[in-house]
Each structure stands twice: as structure tokens, then as C-alpha cells.
């Protein structure tokens, strides 16, 4: 899985992981390792680029849902970037999108933390927001099958 940093105007950039076209029972653990490694490295805003992903196993969906809950509980956010409609339906069946941001390809979004939303609603000045063009320029490399994790 290729890991890329997306530069932003905020204090913390989103850490984006590009998933393979197929994340199944044989390779979902690589995605899990990459997400945990990003969290261990102190990343609190993590995105999973799914624009080239056509299949996510139930195990992967359940893990992503649990990971999003853990990340949110520690003040972080998880985003799915450009998932297929079928993938979103599978999340509704096998997991949950409740704690996950979902972005469509080719749109610009302001990504704002919960604290910033609270500050905005209370009339305080918004400290920072991230304006990100989603998935138009993301590569579709996915996992490196010959990398050190796979022999």
C-alpha cells in the first residue's frame, strides 16, 4: 500500500493510504498494518483512497469501522476517499459509516475537526480548515506485492 502525505493549510495534513483494487481475506491484513502504523506514528487524520478499489472483504470493512471508532475516541478522523456506491452499501450492511467521513472523487471539501465545528457554532474564530481536492490526482498504485511485507 502506498502511503502519501497530502500537504494542506492546516497544522496537520491528512495521511492518505491508497488501497488495492481488491482487499480480501488474503491481503486485508496489509491494510490493517498500514492503518495501525499511521496511528502509531501519531497521525490523527487518516484517509483511505478507494477510488481504484472494487472489493472490500467483510473483515476489512469491520476492521475499518472499528479503527474509525478508535481513532474518533482519541480525537482523530478517518475518511474514505472516492468509494464506489457498492462499497458504501457494504459498509452500511457489515459495518458503519457513522464515525467515517466519505468523500466523492473530484470535489473540494473543507475538512474540519469536531473542535473547530464547536468553535464555529459558538461564534469563535475558526482556527484552521483543510481544503483538499479529493482523488482526482491520487495514484492507483495500491499495495506493492513485492515489497518487504510480502516477501
Residue pairs with C-beta under 8 A, 6 or more apart in sequence:
1 17
1 18
1 19
1 20
1 30
1 31
1 34
1 142
1 143
1 144
2 17
2 18
2 139
2 141
2 142
2 143
2 144
3 15
3 16
3 17
3 18
3 34
3 38
4 16
4 18
4 138
4 139
5 13
5 14
5 15
5 16
6 13
6 14
6 15
6 16
6 47
6 132
7 13
8 14
8 130
8 131
8 132
9 128
9 129
9 130
9 131
10 128
10 129
10 130
11 128
12 44
12 45
13 45
13 130
14 45
14 46
14 47
14 79
14 111
14 130
14 132
15 38
15 43
15 45
15 46
15 47
16 46
16 47
16 48
16 49
16 81
16 138
17 31
17 34
17 35
17 38
17 46
17 47
17 48
17 49
18 49
18 52
18 138
18 139
18 140
18 141
18 142
19 31
19 48
19 49
19 50
19 52
19 53
19 56
19 142
19 143
20 27
20 52
20 53
20 142
20 143
21 52
21 53
21 54
21 55
21 140
21 142
22 53
22 54
22 55
23 31
23 53
23 55
23 56
23 57
23 60
24 55
24 57
24 60
25 57
25 59
27 143
28 56
28 57
28 59
28 60
28 63
30 143
30 149
30 150
31 48
31 60
31 63
31 64
31 143
32 60
32 63
32 67
33 149
35 46
35 48
35 63
35 64
35 67
36 67
38 46
39 46
39 67
39 70
39 71
39 76
43 76
44 71
44 74
44 75
44 76
44 77
45 76
45 77
45 79
45 111
45 130
46 71
46 76
46 77
46 78
46 79
47 78
47 79
47 80
47 81
47 103
48 64
48 78
48 79
48 80
48 81
49 81
49 82
49 135
49 138
50 56
50 80
50 81
50 82
50 83
50 84
50 87
51 81
51 82
51 105
51 135
51 138
51 140
52 140
52 142
53 83
53 84
53 87
53 142
54 84
56 64
56 87
56 90
58 90
58 94
61 90
61 91
61 94
61 95
62 94
62 95
64 78
64 80
64 91
64 95
64 100
65 91
65 94
65 95
65 96
65 99
65 100
67 78
68 78
68 99
68 100
69 99
71 77
71 78
71 99
72 78
72 99
75 113
75 114
77 101
77 111
77 113
78 99
78 100
78 101
79 100
79 101
79 102
79 103
79 111
80 87
80 88
80 91
80 97
80 100
80 101
80 102
80 103
81 103
81 105
81 134
81 135
81 138
82 103
82 104
82 105
82 134
82 135
82 138
83 91
83 102
88 97
88 102
91 97
91 100
101 111
103 109
103 134
103 135
104 134
104 135
105 134
105 135
105 136
106 133
106 134
106 135
106 136
107 133
107 134
108 131
108 132
108 133
108 134
109 131
109 132
109 134
110 129
110 130
110 131
111 129
111 130
111 131
111 132
112 120
112 126
112 129
112 130
116 126
116 127
116 128
116 129
119 125
119 126
119 127
120 126
143 150
144 150
